[in-house]
């Protein structure tokens, strides 16, 4: 139990992180979903069902792990991660059974003891400082012992359950890696293939050509019809598969305070001016009155004071009251408590003695022992800079080791930021140059010495009574009535856009919303309620609904439904218009290439015959034209002397005649080229899971629950 008691606090979070990292195996594509007649089944993969109960439990575990590690995840992110993991399990299952891959307990154990956490933690080392796997066994046994009889939801039970999840995921990773390695082993290339690749890519071709650019035909001369779009999409249907989606338009009603609300709040706050002026304990007074923001006791430089009172506060007398003034969504009333000059930067050095439980500490010292140590060191260094530097280099374990404990120049902004310790910062800026003292921080005990300070400026310490500017009930009612009236008018058949324009409402759009999404462009936070409504069976085109959102309302209307399958031409017209335009121009130019010789083809098209010398497939560029892989490919395959015409390139249409081909010198060994082909083939093994998934029968019913 000794090991467990020493590392329990940090281990709990580390185990959660390890478990969570291993848990999310594969992040896949977005998923299609549909309703289910079986409420106990949330999905199906290759005939194997995923139960709603199992899925919900996994989602809750995932969210708990994320929260305990300080990571914020939305419901959508959690359900996606769990779904992807469960689908991955099922997709691999059939393949693993066919391959006969079995993982033994020793395989799992070797992975466990190979974890960096166990390998590098001193708690799992023997007296000689070497890793001792028996201590890992003891640690795991202690976790299990603590979990026996513990209540569900307790720390002991959660730690053990997460450890079991970690072991299970280690096993799954081993199995999948073994399968992937088997597939990878079958991917490669022969020396003959390497030779063929070398010859093919390094052979050069010299050819004469006629080039007619697409720009020779004005776009205005081309007519593109809806059937052209449909034809192109049908011919390339795999490239234009879309998921089911919805598109909405909406008006957002932000409930904001009116000028009357602000004036009333300002007048109410002004009633406290005299009492704050005469109070001998203004902090207690403000706390009694009740402030919407905590009082900041720090001395504030002019650039950090609210601009509206910066000059006034620094030129005021102690005891003066400034305001009321508006600042960042609040009305404020500030009493000047103190004024003084302060440096904006401090140069300091320190010696640190951490203890067991202090932040980022690996020390086993008790707090009491650490205090005795730091006090002893303080007596040695308080009057000796040379001793301070020498002991800092010996004792410190942070980035100041070897620098005599020097932390360099620290600005006030950096010192009082979340990345710096507040107790350390307060000492540096509250004391003068040369000050030295023992200071306790969250990292342990420090001896801090101030070496220098610069740029003294006027600062003010304020005691501020703050009131959040909020709308009155009357204002809230007005926005509610506006939203309700707008909804009612649209429901009666009035035109959404016309009414919005008439009332000067801003219309926003949420296009191609996915069924499992939770975000709507232009709206903050989770808007799952709107997306669920858009996908409900009873929501038809032009259906309107009002939604309550944070600090306001949204009135939305469904404007479009997109079914799963091939995209509508109107949705992708902008994407493919230039391609169709090029194809039509290519056909027109090719029709004008009727002659049998390059010279006559050039005359037909009012261009000249040119020569492309020693072009290769490795660098398929034609001088004066640019990159033309299709044309260079045609040159590589064409027979010498033959005229090929109507070749569609990137920038125009070509007619070509090969005049010479140069075969590269044979090599003694083609291993380099074989290795390149093999590496290229193996790199595609990363697409294995996606390939297996695409051929799987997957039914996703998450949207019916979440």
LINBELDA-V286671 format. One record per residue. N is the residue number from 1. RES is the residue in one letter. PHI is phi as a letter, one per 30 degrees, with the letter a starting at -180 (none if undefined). D_CENTER is the distance of its C-alpha to the mean C-alpha in whole Angstrom. Layout:
n={N,N}
res={RES,RES}
phi={PHI,PHI}
d_center={D_CENTER,D_CENTER}
//
This chain:
n={1,2,3,4,5,6,7,8,9,10,11,12,13,14,15,16,17,18,19,20,21,22,23,24,25,26,27,28,29,30,31,32,33,34,35,36,37,38,39,40,41,42,43,44,45,46,47,48,49,50,51,52,53,54,55,56,57,58,59,60,61,62,63,64,65,66,67,68,69,70,71,72,73,74,75,76,77,78,79,80,81,82,83,84,85,86,87,88,89,90,91,92,93,94,95,96,97,98,99,100,101,102,103,104,105,106,107,108,109,110,111,112,113,114,115,116,117,118,119,120,121,122,123,124,125,126,127,128,129,130,131,132,133,134,135,136,137,138,139,140,141,142,143,144,145,146,147,148,149,150,151,152,153,154,155,156,157,158,159,160,161,162,163,164,165,166,167,168,169,170,171,172,173,174,175,176,177,178,179,180,181,182,183,184,185,186,187,188,189,190,191,192,193,194,195,196,197,198,199,200,201,202,203,204,205,206,207,208,209,210,211,212,213,214,215,216,217,218,219,220,221,222,223,224,225,226,227,228,229,230,231,232,233,234,235,236,237,238,239,240,241,242,243,244,245,246,247,248,249,250,251,252,253,254,255,256,257,258,259,260,261,262,263,264,265,266,267,268,269,270,271,272,273,274,275,276,277,278,279,280,281,282,283,284,285,286,287,288,289,290,291,292,293,294,295,296,297,298,299,300,301,302,303,304,305,306,307,308,309,310,311,312,313,314,315,316,317,318,319,320,321,322,323,324,325,326,327,328,329,330,331,332,333,334,335,336,337,338,339,340,341,342,343,344,345,346,347,348,349,350,351,352,353,354,355,356,357,358,359,360,361,362,363,364,365,366,367,368,369,370,371,372,373,374,375,376,377,378,379,380,381,382,383,384,385,386,387,388,389,390,391,392,393,394,395,396,397,398,399,400,401,402,403,404,405,406,407,408,409,410,411,412,413,414,415,416,417,418,419,420,421,422,423,424,425,426,427,428,429,430,431,432,433,434,435,436,437,438,439,440,441,442,443,444,445,446,447,448,449,450,451,452,453,454,455,456,457,458,459,460,461,462,463,464,465,466,467,468,469,470,471,472,473,474,475,476,477,478,479,480,481,482,483,484,485,486,487,488,489,490,491,492,493,494,495,496,497,498,499,500,501,502,503,504,505,506,507,508,509,510,511,512,513,514,515,516,517,518,519,520,521,522,523,524,525,526,527,528,529,530,531,532,533,534,535,536,537,538,539,540,541,542,543,544,545,546,547,548,549,550,551,552,553,554,555,556,557,558,559,560,561,562,563,564,565,566,567,568,569,570,571,572,573,574,575,576,577,578,579,580,581,582,583,584,585,586,587,588,589,590,591,592,593,594,595,596,597,598,599,600,601,602,603,604,605,606,607,608,609,610,611,612,613,614,615,616,617,618,619,620,621,622,623,624,625,626,627,628,629,630,631,632,633,634,635,636,637,638,639,640,641,642,643,644,645,646,647,648,649,650,651,652,653,654,655,656,657,658,659,660,661,662,663,664,665,666,667,668,669,670,671,672,673,674,675,676,677,678,679,680,681,682,683,684,685,686,687,688,689,690,691,692,693,694,695,696,697,698,699,700,701,702,703,704,705,706}
res={X,X,X,X,X,X,X,X,X,X,X,X,X,X,X,X,X,X,X,X,X,X,X,X,X,X,X,X,X,X,X,X,X,X,X,X,X,X,X,X,X,X,X,X,X,X,X,X,X,X,X,X,X,X,X,X,X,X,X,X,X,X,X,X,X,X,X,X,X,X,X,X,X,X,X,X,X,X,X,X,X,X,X,X,X,X,X,X,X,X,X,X,X,X,X,X,X,X,X,X,X,X,X,X,X,X,X,X,X,X,X,X,X,X,X,X,X,X,X,X,X,X,X,X,X,X,X,X,X,X,X,X,X,X,X,X,X,X,X,X,X,X,X,X,X,X,X,X,X,X,X,X,X,X,X,X,X,X,X,X,X,X,X,X,X,X,X,X,X,X,X,X,X,X,X,X,X,X,X,X,X,X,X,X,X,X,X,X,X,X,X,X,X,X,X,X,X,X,X,X,X,X,X,X,X,X,X,X,X,X,X,X,X,X,X,X,X,X,X,X,X,X,X,X,X,X,X,X,X,X,X,X,X,X,X,X,X,X,X,X,X,X,X,X,X,X,X,X,X,X,X,X,X,X,X,X,X,X,X,X,X,X,X,X,X,X,X,X,X,X,X,X,X,X,X,X,X,X,X,X,X,X,X,X,X,X,X,X,X,X,X,X,X,X,X,X,X,X,X,X,X,X,X,X,X,X,X,X,X,X,X,X,X,X,X,X,X,X,X,X,X,X,X,X,X,X,X,X,X,X,X,X,X,X,X,X,X,X,X,X,X,X,X,X,X,X,X,X,X,X,X,X,X,X,X,X,X,X,X,X,X,X,X,X,X,X,X,X,X,X,X,X,X,X,X,X,X,X,X,X,X,X,X,X,X,X,X,X,X,X,X,X,X,X,X,X,X,X,X,X,X,X,X,X,X,X,X,X,X,X,X,X,X,X,X,X,X,X,X,X,X,X,X,X,X,X,X,X,X,X,X,X,X,X,X,X,X,X,X,X,X,X,X,X,X,X,X,X,X,X,X,X,X,X,X,X,X,X,X,X,X,X,X,X,X,X,X,X,X,X,X,X,X,X,X,X,X,X,X,X,X,X,X,X,X,X,X,X,X,X,X,X,X,X,X,X,X,X,X,X,X,X,X,X,X,X,X,X,X,X,X,X,X,X,X,X,X,X,X,X,X,X,X,X,X,X,X,X,X,X,X,X,X,X,X,X,X,X,X,X,X,X,X,X,X,X,X,X,X,X,X,X,X,X,X,X,X,X,X,X,X,X,X,X,X,X,X,X,X,X,X,X,X,X,X,X,X,X,X,X,X,X,X,X,X,X,X,X,X,X,X,X,X,X,X,X,X,X,X,X,X,X,X,X,X,X,X,X,X,X,X,X,X,X,X,X,X,X,X,X,X,X,X,X,X,X,X,X,X,X,X,X,X,X,X,X,X,X,X,X,X,X,X,X,X,X,X,X,X,X,X,X,X,X,X,X,X,X,X,X,X,X,X,X,X,X,X,X,X,X,X,X,X,X,X,X,X,X,X,X,X,X,X,X,X,X,X,X,X,X,X,X,X,X,X,X,X,X,X,X,X,X,X,X,X,X}
phi={none,d,d,d,d,d,c,e,d,d,d,e,d,d,d,d,d,e,d,d,d,d,d,d,d,b,c,c,d,d,c,d,b,a,d,b,d,c,d,d,c,c,a,b,b,h,i,c,d,c,d,d,d,d,d,d,d,d,d,d,d,d,d,d,d,d,d,d,c,i,c,c,b,d,e,d,d,d,d,d,d,d,e,e,d,d,d,e,e,d,d,d,e,d,d,d,d,d,d,i,d,b,c,d,d,d,d,d,d,d,d,d,d,d,e,e,e,d,d,c,d,e,d,c,c,d,d,d,i,c,d,b,d,d,d,d,e,d,d,d,d,d,d,d,d,d,d,d,i,d,d,e,j,d,d,d,d,d,d,d,d,d,d,d,d,d,d,d,d,d,d,d,d,d,d,d,d,d,d,d,d,d,d,d,d,d,c,a,a,c,d,d,d,d,d,d,d,d,d,d,d,c,d,c,b,c,b,d,a,c,b,c,d,d,d,d,c,d,e,d,d,c,c,c,c,d,d,d,d,d,d,d,d,d,d,b,e,d,d,b,d,b,d,d,a,b,b,b,b,a,c,c,c,d,d,c,d,d,d,d,d,d,d,d,d,d,d,d,d,d,d,c,d,d,d,d,d,d,d,d,b,d,d,d,d,d,d,d,d,j,c,d,b,d,d,c,d,d,d,c,d,d,d,c,d,e,e,d,b,e,d,d,d,d,c,d,c,e,j,d,c,c,j,d,b,c,a,h,i,b,c,b,b,b,c,d,d,a,b,a,d,b,d,c,b,b,c,b,b,b,b,b,b,d,b,e,j,d,d,i,c,c,d,c,d,d,d,d,d,d,d,d,d,d,d,d,d,e,d,d,c,d,c,b,d,d,d,e,d,d,d,d,d,d,c,d,c,c,d,d,d,i,c,i,i,d,c,i,d,b,d,d,d,d,d,c,c,d,d,b,d,d,d,d,d,e,d,d,c,c,b,c,e,j,d,b,a,d,b,c,b,d,c,k,c,b,c,c,b,d,d,a,b,a,h,d,b,d,b,b,c,c,c,c,c,c,b,d,d,b,d,d,e,d,d,e,d,d,d,d,d,d,d,d,d,d,d,d,d,d,d,d,j,d,d,e,d,d,d,d,d,d,c,i,c,d,c,c,b,b,c,h,d,d,d,c,d,b,c,c,e,j,c,d,i,d,c,e,e,d,d,d,d,d,c,d,e,d,c,c,e,i,d,b,a,c,b,d,b,d,i,l,b,b,c,c,b,d,c,a,c,c,d,d,k,d,d,d,e,d,d,b,e,d,d,c,e,d,d,d,e,d,d,d,d,d,d,d,d,e,d,d,c,c,d,c,c,d,d,d,d,d,d,e,c,h,b,c,d,b,b,c,c,h,d,b,d,d,b,d,c,c,e,i,c,k,d,b,d,d,d,d,d,d,d,d,c,d,d,d,i,d,c,c,b,i,d,d,c,d,c,l,c,b,b,b,b,d,c,a,b,c,d,d,d,d,c,d,b,c,d,d,d,d,d,d,d,d,d,d,d,d,d,d,d,d,c,e,d,d,d,d,d,d,c,c,c,c,c,c,c,d,d,d,c,c}
d_center={40,40,37,35,36,35,31,31,29,26,26,25,22,22,23,20,18,20,20,17,16,18,18,15,17,16,13,15,16,16,19,22,24,28,30,32,35,35,33,33,31,27,27,29,28,31,34,32,31,28,30,28,29,27,24,24,25,22,20,21,21,18,17,20,18,15,17,19,16,15,12,11,11,12,15,14,11,14,16,14,14,18,19,17,19,22,22,22,25,27,26,27,30,33,32,32,36,37,36,38,35,36,34,37,36,37,34,31,33,33,29,29,31,29,26,26,26,29,31,30,31,34,35,35,37,41,44,44,40,39,37,39,37,40,38,35,37,38,35,34,37,37,34,36,39,37,35,39,40,37,36,33,30,32,30,32,32,28,28,30,28,25,27,29,25,24,28,27,24,25,28,26,24,28,29,26,26,30,30,28,30,33,31,30,34,35,34,36,38,42,44,45,42,41,44,44,40,42,45,43,40,43,46,47,48,50,51,52,50,50,47,47,44,42,42,46,46,44,42,44,46,44,44,41,41,39,41,39,36,37,38,36,33,35,36,32,31,29,27,27,26,24,23,24,23,24,25,26,27,27,29,27,29,28,31,31,34,37,40,42,39,39,42,43,41,42,45,45,43,46,48,47,48,51,50,47,50,53,51,51,48,45,42,44,45,42,41,44,43,39,36,33,32,33,35,34,36,35,37,35,35,36,33,31,34,33,35,37,39,38,42,44,42,43,46,47,50,48,49,48,46,43,42,41,38,35,32,28,29,32,36,37,40,40,43,44,44,45,44,44,43,40,39,35,35,36,37,37,37,37,38,36,37,35,36,35,32,31,27,26,30,31,35,37,40,40,40,43,44,41,43,46,45,43,46,48,46,47,50,50,48,49,51,50,48,48,48,45,43,45,44,40,40,41,39,36,33,30,30,33,35,37,37,40,37,36,33,34,33,31,31,31,28,26,28,28,24,22,22,25,28,30,33,33,32,35,38,37,37,40,42,44,44,46,45,44,43,42,39,37,33,30,30,34,37,37,40,39,41,41,42,42,40,40,40,42,41,42,40,40,40,39,40,38,38,35,35,32,33,33,35,38,39,41,38,36,39,39,35,36,39,37,35,37,40,37,36,40,41,38,39,43,42,42,39,36,35,39,39,35,37,40,39,36,33,30,29,25,24,21,22,21,19,19,21,18,16,16,15,17,17,19,19,17,16,16,19,20,23,23,22,24,27,26,27,30,33,35,32,34,34,35,34,33,32,31,28,28,25,24,27,28,28,27,30,28,30,29,30,29,29,28,29,27,29,30,28,31,32,32,28,28,31,29,27,30,33,33,34,36,38,38,40,42,43,43,46,48,48,49,52,53,53,57,59,59,59,56,59,60,56,55,58,57,54,55,53,54,54,52,51,48,49,47,44,42,39,37,37,38,39,42,43,44,41,38,36,38,37,39,42,42,41,44,46,46,47,50,54,55,57,56,55,51,50,48,45,42,39,36,38,42,44,46,50,50,53,52,55,54,52,51,50,49,51,50,49,50,47,44,42,39,39,39,36,34,34,34,30,29,30,29,25,25,25,22,22,25,23,22,25,26,24,25,29,29,30,27,27,25,26,23,23,27,26,22}
//
